[in-house]
Amino acid sequence: MSKGIILSGMRPTGRLHIGHLSVLENWAKMQDEYKCYFMVADLHSLTTKFDDTVNLHEDTRQMVLDWLGAGIDPVKSAVFVQSSVKEHAELHLYLSMNIPISWLERCPTYKDQVAQFGKQGKDITTYGFLGYPVLMASDILLYLSDTVPVGEDQLPHLEMTREIARRFNFLYKTDLFPEPKALLGRFPLVPGVDGRKMSKSYGNDIAISSTSEEVKKRTNAMITDPGRVRREDVGNPEVCIVHKYQEIYNNQMLESVQKACRSASRGCVDCKKEVYQVMEDMLEPIRKRKAEYQNSTYNNLKEYLQKLNNLEEPSKNRQDGSLDESLVTEKFDIFWRNSGRKDKEVLKKLGQSVIDDYKAGLITLNDVQSLLDAKFDYVNLIMIKGKERAGKVASETIKNARAAMNLRF
C-alpha cells in the first residue's frame, strides 16, 4: 500500500517560538505515515512583505534549523524553498487563468487582512495577495497531495483548493488533481509571557532555540495572578499566565498545581521554577539536534547524501577506482574561480576527501556539485537536495497539466 502525500509549509519568519512546536511535532509524526514535502513558503511571504526582503535568506535558514531541531528528518522528508521550484509559479499561472474573481473575493481572510494591514498604514490590495489562495492550491496540487494537515480555522482555505482541483479536472476532462482531504490537528494557543498573543514583534515570545538562561528569564517575566500580592495569599489560577503554561506543558500535574495555588501552599516563584524545568526538558533535545546540523562535519554531509542515494537507488553499486577524478577537479576549478577566501579554505581542507569518496563510489558527481553549491553547509545541502526531490515530482505534474491543457509546444 502506497503512502499518502502531504505538502505543508510556513512563511519564513526566522527563529520560531514555542507556539509553533505543536505543528512541528505533528509534522514529525507524519513522516513515517506519509510522503512529506515541507516547504519554506517564501513566495507567500511576498504577498504581505513584498517591500521587506532584506532578511529573507537568514530568516529561511533559522526557520529550517528550528524544523530540523524539532525532529523533521531531511531523509524521510523533502525540505525545500518554494521559489526554488519554479513549477509552483508556473502552475499558479495556469490555475489563475480560469478561477473566477468572485471565488477569491469571498475568501474569509481576504477583507479582514486588508483591513488589518490598512490600520498599520500598509496597502496590500495587490494582484498577488488577492490570488494567494490560488498559489496555495498550486503548492498542494503540484505534489498531488491527498492530505493536508490543518487546524479548523483553515478548512475554508482547503475547500478552495478542492474547488480549484475540481474545476481544472472538469474543464480539461482529466483526473490529474486529487481533491485533498483535511487532517485535522489540535494546536493549542500558547500565550506570550505578558498574556497577549505570542509574537516576536511584541517581544513576549519564547524562541524554540532559546538558551537555558533565556528560558529562565522569560519564565520569570510571566504575569501571575495580580490579586496575589503576598506568598500567603490564595491564588486564582484562571487569571495566571504561568498556570496556562502548566495546562499546556504539565497537564498531568494540573490538578495538584491548581490545588496548591488555591490553598497558597505553594508560591508563584515555585510554580515558575516548575514551568521552567518542564520547558527545559522539552527544549534541550531540540537544541542538541539543531546543534548537530549547525556544527556538522564533512562526514555528516556524506552520510546524509549516502542515505538519500540508498533511498532513491538502493541497488546502485560502483567499483572502487572506476570513476574519473578529472570530472570532480573541473567542478573544483569553477568553484575556486567564483569563491571567496573562506570558501577556498574549506575546499582546500575537504577537496581530497571528496575526490577519494567519489572515486570509491561513495558519492555521485551530482553529490559533488551539491556539496559545492551548498558550500559544504549542511542546511544549504538539505534545501538543495530537497529542491531536487520536490522538483522531480513538480516537473512531472506540470508536464501532465500542460498536456491536459493542450499546451504542447
N, C-alpha and C positions, 0 to 999 in steps of 0.2 A: 504494500500500500504506500503510495507516494505521499510525501509530506505536503501539508498546506503551505501557502505562500503568504508572507506578511511583509508589508512595507510600512515603516513608521519613521518619524524624524522629529527634529527640533530645530528651531531657528538658532543660529549661533549667537549666544549671549555671553560667552566667556565662562568663567567659573560658575558652575551650577550650585544651587543651595539645597539643603536637605529636603525641601518641599518637592524636589524632583526625584527623590530616591525611590518612592513607591512606583513611579513609572519605570525607572531603570531596573528595579528589581523584577518587575513584571516582564520587561524585555528579556532579561537574563534567563528567566524560567522558560520563556517561549522558545529559546534557541534549540532545545532538544526535540521539540514537538513540531516546529515549523522551519521552513527555509526562510531565513530572515534577511531583510535588507534594511539597514539603519542609515538614514540619510541626514547629513547636515544641510538643512533647508536654507541655504544662503540666498537663493532667488526669492524665496518667500520673505526673507528679511528686507529685501529691497522694496517690498510693497509699502512699507511704512518708514524705512530708514534709507531711502534712495539717496539722500544727501549726507549720509553719515556712514561711510565705509572705511574710515581710517583704520579701525581696529579689527576689521573683519577677519583677517588672516590669523591674528593671535587669539581672537575670541573662538574661532573654529578649533584651533589646536587645544586650547584649555578645555573646551567642552568635550572634545573627543577623549582627552585624558581622563576626564571625570567618568565618561561612559566606560572606558576600559577598567578604571578603578572599581566601578560598581559591578563589574562582572560580565560585561559584553566581551565575548570571545571572538577575535578577528579571524579565526579559522572557521568557526561554526557559522559566523555571520559576515556578510559583506558590509563594511563600514566605509562610506564614501561621501564626497561633497556633491550636492545636487548639480551645480553648474558645470562640474567636470564631465558629466554625462550629458552630452548635447541633445540626446534624444528627448530629454524632459521638455526642453523648449520647443522641439520640433512637434511632438505630439500635442503639446499645449496649443500650438498654432493651428494644427489640423482640427482639433476639437472645437476651438473658438470660432471656427467658420460656420458652425451650424447650431450654436447654442443661442436661444432667444435671450435678448437683453432682460426681459421680464423675469426670467429664472434667476438671474444674478441680482437684480434689484430687490428680490424678495428674500435674499439670504438674511437670516435673522441677525447676524452680527454686523452687516454692512453699515446700516444707518447709525447704529449705536457707536461703532468705532469712528465713523466720520465725525459724529458729534463730539465724542470724547477727545479726539485729536484736535478738533476745532477749538475746544476750550483751552487747549495748550498752545494755540496760535499756529497750528500746522494744518495745511490743506492736503489731505490725502485722496481727494476726489480725482484719482488718476485712472487711466485705462487699465493699468496693471492691478491696482487694488480692486477695482470692480470685478476683474476677471480672475482673482486669485482662487475662487472655487474650481475654476477650470484647470488651473495649474495644479491644484491639489488632486483633482481627479486624474490628471495626466500622470502624476507621481505614482498613484496607486495602480492605475491600469497598465502602466508601462511594464510592470513586472507580473501582470496577470494575477495580481493579488486576489485571493479569495476570502481573506480575513483581514480585518483592520482593528487593532486594539484602540478602544476609545472610552471616554467617560460619557455619561448620559447626555451631558450638555453638547457633545459633539455629534450626536446622532443626526441632526438635520444636515450637517455637512456631508456625512456619509451617504445620506439619502440622495443628495445632489449628485454624488459620484455614481450611484446606482442608476439614476435617471439619465446621466450622460452616457453611461455604458449602453443602456437600453436604446437610446436614441441613435447612437452610432451603429449598433448592430442592426437596427431596423432600417435605417437609411441605406446602408450599404450591403444589406442582405448577407450578414455574416454572423458568426457566433464567436468572434475573436475575443471580446472582452467579457469576463465573468462579472456578475453583479456581487461585489464583495459584501460579506455579512459582518456584522459588528461582533467583536469580542469585548464584552463589557468588563470593565475593571473598576474597582473602588479605590479612589485615590484621595486619601484624607487631606484636608486643607490644613496645612501647618502654618500657624500664625507667626509673624515676626516677633522678636523679643519684646516689642513695645505693644503688641496686641493688634497692630494693623496687619494688612496683607504683607507677607514676606516678600521683600524686594530689595535688590542691590541699591536701587535709586533712593530708597528710604533709609538705607544704612542699618536695617534691622534684621538682616539675614544671617544665617549660619551656613557658610560655604561647605560643600562636601569635602573640599580639600583643606579645610581649616586645620591648623595645628592644634595640639592639645591645649596650649596656652590660649589660643583664640577661642576655642570652645568654652573654656572656663570663663573667659572674660564676657562672652555673650550670655552664658548661662547666669552669671552674677547680675547681668543687666536686665534680666527678665522681670517684668512687673508682677508683683504679687497682690494679694488682697489689700486694697487701700484701707480697709477698715481694721486691719490687724496691725496695730501700732507697736505693741509690746509682745514679747515672747509668750507671755501667759494668756494673751487674748485668744479667744476661739476664732477660727478662720472659716471662711466660706470658699470652698474650692471652686465653686462655679464661676467666680469672678477672677480667678487667678490664672495667669498665663502659664506658670510652672505646672499647674495641675493639668492644663491642656496637653502639655508635653508628656506628662505622666500617662495620660489617657492614650496617647498615640504610641509611645515608645516603651511604656512599662505597664501595659494594661493588666497583666496577670497579678500585679500588686495593687491595683487601683482601689479595691475595697478597703484594704488596710491603710493606704495613703489617705483616703478620704476620712476615715475614722480618726486617724492621728491628727489631721488638720482641724476637724470639728471639735475635738476634745482638747486641743492645744497641748497634746502630749509630745508633739514634735514641732520645731520651729521652721520657718521658711528657709533658713540657711541650710539646715539638714536636708530639706526637700530639694533644694537646688543642687546640693552635692550629689544626691542620688541621681537626679536627671543628668548631671554632668557625666557620671560614671556610666550610665546606660548609653549615652550618646558616644562616649569614648569607645565602649565595647563595639558599637555599631560602626564607627568611622575608622578605627585603627586598621582593620583588614583592607579597607578601601585605600587608605594611604599607602599601605605596603604594595598592593597591586599596582597602583599608579606609579610608585617609585620604580618598579621593575621596568615599566615602559619608558620612563624618563631617563633612567640611568642604565640603559641596555648596553650590551656588548655586541660585537660582530657575531658571536656565536648565537645570541638571541635572535638576531635577524636571520641568520642562516637556518636555524631551527624552524622559524616561522615559515620561511619560503619552502623548506622541505615538506612541512606538514600540508601546505597548500598544494604542492605538486603531487603528493601522495593522494590527496583528496580528489584531485581532478584527473590524475593519470597514475593510478596505483600500480599498473603493470609495467610502467616505464623503467627500463634498465639500460645503463650505459657501461661500456668497458672503460676501465681506467686508462688514461693517456690517449684516448681516441679522438679528442677534440682539439681544435686549432687555437693555440694561445693568441695568435695574431688578431683574431676576431675580438678578443677582450681588450688587448692593448690599443686597438683602434678606437674603441669606446673610451678608454682611459685618456687617449690623446685629445679627443674632442672635449671631454670633461675638464681636462687640465687647462685648455686654452680659454675656457669660459668661467673659470673658478677663481675665487679669491684665495688669499693665503691660508686661511683657516681650513677651507675645504681641501686644498692641496696637501696640507699636513695630514689630514685624515686619510687621503688616498695613499700617501707615502707609507703610512703605518699599516694599512689594511690591504693594499693592492696585491701583494704577493699571495696573501691568503685567499683572496677572491680568485686569482688565476689558478691556484692549486685546486681549489674546490670545484671550479668549472671543469678543469681537465680531468678531475676524478669523477665527474658526472654527478656531483652533489648538488649543484645549482645549474640552472639553464642560462643561455645567453640573454634571454628576456629578464631573468632574475638579476643578472649583472646590470642591465640597463636600469632596472627598477631601483637597485641599490644606489646607482649614481644619481638618478633623478631625485631620489629621496635624500641624497647627501648623507647616506648612512644613518639617517634618523628614523627611529622605529615608528613613531607616529606618522611621519610622512609616508613611510613604506606601507603602513596599514591602509592609508587612504588611497595610495596609488594602486595597490592590489585590489582593494575594494572597488575602485573605479573600473578596473579590468573585468572583474566578475560581474558587476552590475551592467557594464557596457555590453557584454555578450548577449545578455537577455534582452536588454533595451533595443539593441540593433535588430534582433530577430523580430521583436514586436513591431518596430517601425516598418520593417520590410513587409510584414503581413498587413499592416494598416494601409500602407501605400498601395499594395495590390488590391485591397478591398475597395479603395477609393479610385482605382484606375489611374493612379499616378505612377506610370510605368516607365517613364523615360528619364 
